[in-house]
Amino acid sequence: MLLRNACADDFGSIVVLNQREVQQTSPMDLARLRELAQMSSHHKVAVVDGRIAAFLLAMRDDAPYLNDNYAWFAARFPQFIYVDRIVVSSEFAGLKIGSQLYEDLFDYARSQGIKAITCEYNVRPPNPASQRFHDKFGFKELGQQWVAHGTKLVSLQVAEVSAAADCGPELTGSG
């Protein structure tokens, strides 16, 4: 598996992957991906056997992003990275690709002196796999809110980024 920065040539595959897993994230067409990529500070793909197996798209606290969840974190944290979406193809489940993408994100945050990584996942409809995944990285719930015209309840999560880069991704929550 190879982790690398996403490029425009990857966008078609990213949109298809997002659509396959859209029940756990939100819709995104090519135009929307281009907008999000422009705002992102960390946009990586995982490539397995020449295919895009996963992607992660995240924004810094100063992005011009109009999103209810991003705004919730921006009102509470002066500095953070917001994970807009991490999607792993079900074809590649069990290979720990999501974990490698998050370890890379935490390394990036450390290198930038950023102390908080934020995200949300669905509570209604439930997404227990995402909850288990984020728990493993030390994310803690700070609140919940209804989004998508009242069709989804999300858990608003934060994880502290440790300063000790030489100790690996040792994370503690800041709840």
N, C-alpha and C positions, 0 to 999 in steps of 0.2 A: 504494500500500500504506500502511496505517495501523497503527502499533504503539500499543497501549493496554493499560492494566491489564485483566486478565480480571475479569469479573463473573459472578454466578450465572446470568444469562441465557445466558452462553456455555457453561455446563457440559455441556449435552447435545451440542453440536457438538464440544467437546473430547474427550468420552468416545468419540464415534464416530470421530474422527480418531485417537485413541490406539489404538482397536481395529483400524483399518485398517493401522496400522504396528506392531502389537504384537510382531511377530517381532524388532524392533530395540529394543524397550523392555520393559515388563512390563504385565500386565493391570491395568486400572483401571476400576472401575464408578463410578457416580455417587456412591455413599456414600464410596468411597475418595477420589475427587477432592475432595469436600467436606472430608474430614479433611486431605488434603495442602494444600489451599488455606488452611485455617486456620493451618497451620504455616509456610506460605511467607512469605518476605520480598519475593519478586520473582516475580510471576505475570503474564506478558504474553501477549497474543494478537496475531497479525498478521492483518489483515483485508484481503482483496483482493476487489473487486467485491461488497462486502457479505457475504462468506463468510469463516469462520475458515479461514485457510490454514495456520496454524502456531501453536504455543504453546510457552512456556518456563515451567517451574516450578522455583523454587530456594528453598533454605532457608539461613538463617544458622546459625552454629555453636551457637546456644543453643536451637534448636528441639527440642521433645520427640519427636523422630522416631526410631522403632525400626526400623532398617534396617541390615543388615550393612555395606554400603558407607559409609553416613553414619558409622556407629560407627568404621570403620577410619580415616576422616579425622579424626574428633573425638579419637581417641587420639593423633594426631600434630600437630594444628594447634590453637593456642589460639583462632584467629579465621579464619574462612573462609566462603565461600558455596558450597553444594553444589548442583550442577545435578541435580535428581532426574530431569528429562526435558526434552528439547527434541525436538519432533516437527514435521516439515514434511510436509504432504500431498504425495504423489507428483505430484498434479495441478499443483502449483506449483513443481516442481523447476526449478532453473536460474535462479530469480529472485533469488537471494542473500538470501532471507528469513531463513534460519538465521544467516547472517553479521550481518544487521541486528539480530536478536534478541541475538546475543552481543555485538555492539558496545554495545548498550543495557545489557546486563548488566555489562560492564566499566566503563561510565560510572557505573552505579549503585554498583558496588564502590568506585570512586575517590571518589565523593561521600560514601561511608560510612567511608572510610579503611581499607577491607579490602584486604589484600595478596595473598590467595590465592583462586582459584576452583578448585573441585574437581569431578570428575565421574568416570564410568567408562563404558567401552563394551565390547561383547562382543569377545572374542578367539576363543572357541569357543561357539557358531558364529561365524564371522568376520563382522566388519562393517567392511570396508575403507573404505567411504564415510565412516563416522564417524571412523575413524582419520585420513584425509586432512583432514577438516574440522577436527578438534581440533589436528592438527599445525600447520595454518595459523594458529591462535590461540596458538601457543607452548606448548601442553600437553605435559607430559613424564610418562612413566610412573614411578611410585614403587613399584609392586608389582602383584601379581595375586592374585585369589582366586576360588575356586569359590563360586557362589551358586545359588539356585533349586534346592535339593536336589541339588546336584552336576551340574546340567544345563547350566550356563553358566560359562565362565571369563571374568572381566572384567579389563580393564586399568585400574588405579586411577591417575588422572591429576590433575596440578595445573598451573596456570598462574599466574605472578606477575602482579600488576596494577601497572603502572607508575604512578608518582606524577604524571607530567606529563600532566595532563588536556588541556592545550592542544595537545599533539602527536598527539592521536588515540589509537587503541588499539594503541600500541606495546607488545608483550608479549614477555617473555622467560621461558623455562622455569626451574624451580627443581629440577632433578632431582638 
